[in-house]
Amino acid sequence: MKIEQIMAEFPSSFESLITPIKESLNQLCGHSLEIDHQFIDGNDIDKLLEKEDLPRVFIIFVGKTDQEWSHWFSVPPQLVANIFAWMIGDEAGGALEEEHLEGIGEALNQIFGQLQTFLEVQDQAIDFEDLKIAKIEELEELSDENQDSEVVAINYKVAIADDSYSVNHYYWTENPKVEEKQEAPKAAEEQVSDEPQVQVNPVEFEDFSSGNNDSQGPRNLDMLMDVQLEAVVELGRKTIPIKDVLKLGKGSIIELDKTAGESLEIFINGRKLAEGEVVVVDEQFGIRITHLLEPKERIKSLQ
């Protein structure tokens, strides 16, 4: 994909992704934000990096669609420090510490997960890999990451909590020749077109339609009787913000959504099969089933 095409398509991609990104950041730090963007002149990564006002925090990852895209975000250290402080409920304005970067990494993984879910609903797929976060003091620390592809450079103006920050974004494709690779099967087909043709007949299988389930059901199920399935008893669930997870320590209590004495749910192979109550059997915990799904529903849960 040529750099001109990438720049032409970016505005529509930006508009579709900015809403879930802003919502995720709002949930994490409790502050709404506004983001504007403009392209930066130049497509040579070395020359672009020379203009960076170091130190900066670099967030680097790979986004995989039908191609691999390397993304570098250059972020002011104070913005990163403030986001971490907001996440854990502290006052903003403190200096960035190395241990803060790990918390920011957890926040980014949550944002990536929400973006993946958002895109899946729109029948799009993307994987985020190789996340790296580091405070860069000298350009030489990035020398091993440099590459020769043309880079798209974008500047974001981020307004949050009455302050404004400048964030730079550099990205490029790792496999620009993917379109040529897609044409290879066609060329291969042309090469074998002169070979003798082999007659291929369709295979006919026995009909396993629902009309025969009554007579053949037990026989088919016998083949599965020795298959082992995982049984899980769920005590309860709780959704916890990252800022609360970071505050957890030895002796912390997490309140679940189950009330005392309420039946526990039993899952087989990830599907709910029954409900029960906890018992002790020879000094080990067990579960006494108090409610079971109907047989037809149980069979469906094993599919």
ZIHUUR-V875167 format. One record per residue. N is the residue number from 1. OMEGA is omega in whole degrees, 0 to 359 (* if undefined). Layout:
BEGIN
n->{N;N}
omega->{OMEGA;OMEGA}
END
This chain:
BEGIN
n->{1;2;3;4;5;6;7;8;9;10;11;12;13;14;15;16;17;18;19;20;21;22;23;24;25;26;27;28;29;30;31;32;33;34;35;36;37;38;39;40;41;42;43;44;45;46;47;48;49;50;51;52;53;54;55;56;57;58;59;60;61;62;63;64;65;66;67;68;69;70;71;72;73;74;75;76;77;78;79;80;81;82;83;84;85;86;87;88;89;90;91;92;93;94;95;96;97;98;99;100;101;102;103;104;105;106;107;108;109;110;111;112;113;114;115;116;117;118;119;120;121;122;123;124;125;126;127;128;129;130;131;132;133;134;135;136;137;138;139;140;141;142;143;144;145;146;147;148;149;150;151;152;153;154;155;156;157;158;159;160;161;162;163;164;165;166;167;168;169;170;171;172;173;174;175;176;177;178;179;180;181;182;183;184;185;186;187;188;189;190;191;192;193;194;195;196;197;198;199;200;201;202;203;204;205;206;207;208;209;210;211;212;213;214;215;216;217;218;219;220;221;222;223;224;225;226;227;228;229;230;231;232;233;234;235;236;237;238;239;240;241;242;243;244;245;246;247;248;249;250;251;252;253;254;255;256;257;258;259;260;261;262;263;264;265;266;267;268;269;270;271;272;273;274;275;276;277;278;279;280;281;282;283;284;285;286;287;288;289;290;291;292;293;294;295;296;297;298;299;300;301;302;303}
omega->{183;183;179;179;178;181;179;182;186;183;180;177;180;182;182;184;187;181;178;178;179;179;180;180;178;178;184;186;177;179;173;181;176;182;172;184;172;180;177;179;177;179;175;187;182;180;178;181;179;180;180;178;183;5;176;173;179;175;187;177;178;174;183;170;170;175;175;181;173;180;173;174;177;190;176;179;182;177;179;180;181;179;179;179;179;180;184;175;179;176;177;176;179;180;178;175;182;182;178;184;179;177;177;177;177;178;180;177;177;178;178;179;179;177;179;178;180;182;178;178;179;178;173;182;176;176;177;184;172;180;176;178;182;172;185;179;182;181;181;179;179;187;181;183;186;182;186;183;174;188;169;183;183;174;177;170;185;178;181;177;176;176;180;182;178;181;178;182;177;176;183;180;179;182;183;182;183;180;178;180;181;180;183;180;179;179;179;180;179;181;184;184;181;180;178;181;178;180;182;179;179;178;178;179;177;181;178;183;185;181;181;186;184;184;187;183;182;181;180;180;179;181;185;190;182;179;182;180;181;177;181;175;184;178;180;182;179;174;187;175;180;182;178;177;181;180;183;177;180;181;178;181;176;180;183;183;179;175;180;180;180;181;176;182;181;181;174;180;176;181;181;181;186;173;182;179;185;174;176;181;180;177;175;178;174;179;177;183;179;179;183;176;177;183;181;179;178;178;179;182;180;184;*}
END
